[in-house]
Amino acid sequence: MQTAPAQSPTTDYGLRRGILSPMETLAQSVSTMAPTTSPAATIPLVCALAGNGTWLAYVLATVAVVLVALCIGRYARISASPGSLYTYASLTLPPWLAATVAWSLLLAYVATGSSVIGGFYHYANLLLRDATGRGYSAVLLALLVAGVSMWIAYRDVKISARLMLWIEAASVTVIVILVTLLLVRHGWHWDQDELHLRGMTGSGLRLGLVLALFSFVGFESSTALGSEARDPLRAIPRAVITSAILSGAFFTICAYAEVLGFHAAGQDLGTSQAPMRVLAQVAGSRVLGLLIDIGALVSLFACTLGCITAAARVLLLMAHNGLAHGSLSATHALNQTPSRAVMLTGIAAVLPAAVLAARGASGLDVYGWLGSLATYGFIVAYALVCVALPRYLRTHGVYRPAAQIIPWLAGIAMLLALVGNFYPVPEGPYGKLPYIYLAYLTAGLAWFWFRGRQKAQES
């Protein structure tokens, strides 16, 4: 079998080289997905649409994401840099399409950060009401989680990675214990309503699949650590593929168990404000519900940190390539982090959440709205990078005819997911999100065109 020569990053962009272990590199992908958050917040949203087909929506989402992960992993075995998927796009696609990936990915990470800030102030107030009997300012809580995340991302990426790793490991462990108790109490037989997909509709499954994909977004964010990961050409592809497979199994099992638990409780998972507490009561251990809510809160903080970490590095490379202001290419002399990019992406993440909170939007609404907006950016970036893979392999002399099968399957899966977002047009605020994304992308491409003309005139 013909192999390409390994290409380690030749430029460190002012970042620390090789300081993150393989587990710390994996932590970046895991924390950006915030796996603890999906059972508490995303799976109920999927259930509201797909009902007893919730587990199937996650199976299909897992297949699509693993196809994308295989494509990204193929890129990551050949090249590494801090620009995440934008790096791969810039090496293969026409400049305007590479710019599309860059702006889409930047929006995706920032909007995901905004989304989980909304989730953070929801769960923070849930816990604070239990402890003190009253809630606190959502705006203040949003600024608090964003400020702490920005400080850690500004200070040291290694501290960020270690912290995120332990946070998610502890939170996921508690959820696994709860799921196990639910399945044991139900007995070792299938839930017939779920097995036969009773009451599920095709349109509900399609829309549920789109939301299920949001559980996975950010699984590729370890690619943003190309300069900082130790042995990046091995550690990063393993992190990307491992996070996609393990999280897919985790989400699918949780989806099945949660629907099962709410059947036993006689309640509606799709409308529950605190589903893990209900499930903990069904499982016979109320304390687990409280622990999972605490875990979800901390996981949302870790996801905010992971999104700012990834977005700052994408913006750093965009500045190096002329897609953003040159001052954003600077790194801190002592910390060796993209300090200016961290501050800008952190502010961009907290601003929408704080404004919506000030206008009275609930944390779960912010989580849903901005999470859906982020999904547009991720889907477009994933699709473009996947369909460009065969050309990338040709460039490096490792192309084989069969190498285009997985990229095209992944690209088609992302296209279908995008169509599912646009048609039928959702009602209410969700119906405005496609136009917000298109307006943002148009502005980004207009800036790309303007900078191109400016450089042409200077030369």
N, C-alpha and C positions, 0 to 999 in steps of 0.2 A: 504494500500500500504506500502510495506517495504521500509524503508529509511536507508541510511548509516549514521553513526555518522559523524558529521562535523569535519573536520581536518584542523585547522588553521596552518599556518606555525610555526614550532617550532624553526626554526633557522632564525635569521634576516640577516645573512651573512654580518654584519657590516652596513646594510642599515637602514634608518629610518623607524620605524614601524608605520603603520596606519596614515600617514600624508596626504594622498590624498583622497578627497571626491569622491563620486560616479561619479559626473560630470567630475572631473579631471581625474579619471580613464578612463571614456569614451573618454576623449580628446586624450589620448594616441593612442587608436585604430583609431579614426577619423583622427588625424593628420598624422599618418603613411600611411593611404590610400590617403591622400591629395585629398579630393573629388573635390576641385576647379580645380585641374589639369586635371582631366579626360575630362570634357567638352572642355577644351582648347587644349589638346594635345593627349589624348588617343582615344576619340571618333572619331576624324578625321582618325586616323590610322585604326580603326575598319571599318569605312565607306569605306575606300579604298579597303577593301576586301569583306565586306558583303553588301555594297550598301544600297538598300532599306530594307534589313533585319537587319540593325544595331540595331534597337530596339529589334528585336527577339533575336539577339546574347546576348544582355544584360538581357533579360528575362531568357534565359537558364542559363547564368552565375549566375544570382541571385539565381535561384533554387539550383544550385550546391553549391554555397557558403553558403546559408542558411542551407543546409543539413550538411555541414562541421561545421558551427557555432553551430548547435544543439549538435553535438558530442563533440565539445570543451567545450561548456557550461556544458555538463554533467560531464566532468572531473573537471571543475572549481568549481562545487558545492561541490566537495569532498576534493580537495587538492589545495593548493596555494603555490607558491614559485617564485623566480625571474627568473627561467629558461625557461619561456614560454612553448612551446610545448615539448621541450626537457625533461622537468620535467615529463610530462605524459608518454612520450616514455620510459624513464628510469625506471618507475615504472611497466611497463607492457611488453615491448618488450625484446627479447634477447639483450645482450650488444652491439653486432655489429650493430644491427638495430637501437638501441637507439643512437649509435654514428653516424649512417647515418642521423638520424633526426637532431642531434646537428650540424653537419657540414653543412648540407643542409640549416638549418634555419639561421645559422651564415652568410653563403654566401648570402642568400636571403635578409636579412636586410642590409648587407653592399652593395650589388649590387643595391638594391633599392635606398640607399643613393647616390651612384654614379650616378644612372640614373637621380634622381631629381636635383642633382647638375648641370648636363648637361642642364636640363630644365630651371634651374635658370639662367644660364648665357645666354641662348637664350632669355628669356623674359626680363632680365635686359638690354641687348643690344637693344632689340626692343624699350623699354621705353627710354633708354638713347639717341638713335638716334632721337627719337621724340623731346626730350627736348634740346639736344645740337647739333644735326646734325651729330654726329659721334659716332661710337662704341668704346668700350674699351676692354682691354685684357681679353679674356675668361679665361685664366689661373688665372689671378689676381682675377676675380670675383668668380671663383671656390674656390680658397683658402680663399677668404673673407667669403663666406657663410659657408664653412666647419669650419673655425676658430671660427666664432661667435657661431655656433651650438655646437662645442666642449666645448667652454667656459661655455655656459649655462648648458649643460649636466654635466659638471665637477662641476659646482657651486651648483646647487640646483634643484632637480627633481620637486619640487612643483612650482618653478618659470617656469620651462619648461611646465608643464601641464597647468597652468593658461594661459600662453602666447599662446599655441597652441589652446586652447579652443576658445579664443576670435578671433584669426586670422581666423579660419575656419568658425565660426558662421557669421562673417561679410562678408566673401567672398561668402559663399553659399547663403546668403540672396540676394546679388546683382544678382547672376545667376538666382535665382528663379524669381526675378522681370523681368529680361530679357526674360526668358522662358514664363512667363505669358503674357507679351506684344506681343510676337511672336504668341502665340496661339489666343489671342484676335483679333489681326489684321488679322489672317487667317480666323477667324470665327469658329463657333462651328460645324465643320464637319471634317470627317476623310480625311487624305491625301491618295487618292486612290492608288498612286504608292507604298506607304509604306504598306498600308493595304493588297494589293495583292502581295507584295514582288516582284514587277516587276524588272526583270533583275538579281535577286539574284540567285546564284548557290550554290549547296550543299557544294562544296569545299570552296567557299568563306565564307559561313556561319561558317563552321568548323574552318577555320583559324581565322576568326573574333572573334569567341567564345574564342579562346585561348588568343587573345589580350584583349578581354573584361575582362577576369579573372584578368589581370594585374591591372585593376582599383580597385579591391578589396583587393589585397595582402597587408597584414599587418593589416587586420581588427581584428586579434586575438592578436595584440601586447600588449593589456592591460594585458594579462596573464603574461607578464614579470614583472608586478608590484605587484606580489603576496605578497611580504614582505612589500610594501610601501602603498598599498591600505587600506583604512578603511573598515572593514567588507568585506574582499576579497571574501569570499565564496558566497556572494550575489552580490556585486558590479561588479566583473569581469565577471561572466556569463551573467549578464544583459548587460554589455558594449559590449561583443562579439556579442550577438544575436541582440541587438538593432542596432549596427553599420552595421551589414550585411543587415538587413531588410531595414533600412532607406536609406542606400547608394544605395541599389539595386533599390528602387523606384526612387530615385533622378537620377541615371544614365540612367534608362530606359526612363524617361520623357525627360531628356536632349537629349538623342540620337534621339528620335522621333522629338523633336522640332528643333534640329539643322539640320537634313536632310530636314525637312519641310522648314526651313528658307533659306537654300541654293537652294532648288527648286525654291522658290520665287525670289531669287537673280539671278538665272540662272548660278550659279557657281558650282564648284566641291569641296565639303567639304573635300574629301580625299587628295587634294593637297594644301589646304589653309595653309599659314604660320601664319595667325592671324585670325582664324575663328570667334572669339567672336566680333571682330570689324565689320566684315561683317554682322553678325547677329544683332548687335546693330543698324547698318544702316537700315537694313530691318525693325527692330522694331520701328524705328523712334526716337532713342535716342542714338546718337553717344557717349555721355559721358559714358554710361554704358559699352561700349566696352573697353574704357580706364580704368574704374574702375575694370573691371574683369581682365584685363591684370595685373594691380597692385595687385589684389587679388591673381591671379595665382602665381605671383612672391613671394608674402609673404607666400602663401600656400606651395610652393616648399621649401622655407626656413624651414617652420614648419615640413614638411615631412623629411627633412635632419636631423633636431633635433630629431624627433620621431624615425627615423631609428637608429641613434647613441645611443639613450637612450635604445632602445630594444636590439640592438646587444651587447652593453656593458654588459647587465645583463645576456644574454645567455652565453657570454664568461666568465663572473664571475662564473657561475655555472659549466661550462665546466672545469674551472681551479680547482674548489673545487672537482670535480669528476675525476681529473687526465687526462682529454682530452686536456688540454692546460697547459702552464707553470704555476707553482704554484704562481709565483709573481703576476699573473693577478687576483688572488682571494682577493687581498688587497683592502681595501676601504679607502677613505680619512678620517682622524681622525676627522676633524671638519665638513666637508660637508656631510659625510656619503654617498658618491657616489662612484661607482667603477671607480675611477679616472684613473688608469692605463689602464683598459679595454676601457674606454671612449677615451683616447688618441689613443690607437692602432686601434680601430674600425673607429675612425674619419679619421685617416691617410689612412687606407685601403679603405675608401669610396672615399676620394678626389683624391687619387693617379691615378686610372684609368681615371677619368674624366679629370684631369689636363693634363695627358699624351696625351689623345686623342685630347683635345683642342689645345695643342701645335702642334699636327700633322695636325691641320686644320679641324678636325671633327666638324660639326655643333652641336649645343646644342640638336636639335631634333633627330639627329642620335644617339648621346650618350644616350639620353632618351630612344630611342627604343631598341638599342642594349643591354644596361645593364639592362633595365627593363625586356627584354625577358630572359636574363640569370637569373635574380632573380626569374622569374616565375618557372623555373625548380626546384629551391630549395624549394619554397613554395609548389608546387604541390606534390613533394615527401614527404615532412614533413606532409602535410595535409592527404595524402592517408594513410601513415603508422599509424598515430595517430588514424584515424577513424577506420581502420580495427582492431586495438588493443582494442577498447573500450569495446566490449563484455567481453573479458578476464578481463579487469580492473573492470568491474561491478561485475563479479563473485568473484573476490578477496575481494570486499567490501560487498558481500552478498546482492546485489540489482539487480542481473541479472534476467531478465524474457525473455522467448523465443522471444517476439516481439522486444526486445531491440537490436537485431542484424539487423533489417530491415534498419533503417536509416544509421547506420555505413557502411553497405555494399553498399547501394545506393550512399552514399558519396564517398566511395572508388572507385566504378566503374566510377563515374563522373570524379574523378581526374585522373584515369587511361586513360580514353578516352581523356581527355585534354592533358595528357602527350604524348599519341600516336599522337595527332594532332600537337604537337610540333616537333616530330621526323619524321613523314611521312606525305606527301612527304618532303624530306629534302629541306629547304628553300635555295634560291640562295644568293650569296654574303656573307657578314659578318654573317648574321643570320644562315647560314649553318654551321658555325664553332662553334657556341655557345654550341650545345649538347656535342661536344668533349671537350670543355673547362670545362663544368660542370662535365663530367665523369672523366677527368684528376684530377680536384680538389678533387672530392669525393674519388677517388682512393688514392690520397695522404693523405687525412684525415683518411681513414680506415687503411692505412699502418702505420700511426702514432699510431692509436689505437692498432694495433697488436704489434708494437714495445714496447709501454708502458706496454701492458699486459705481454709480455715476461720479460720485465725489472722488473716488480713487482713480477713475479713468481720467478725470480732468487734471488731477495732480500729476499723473504720469505723462 
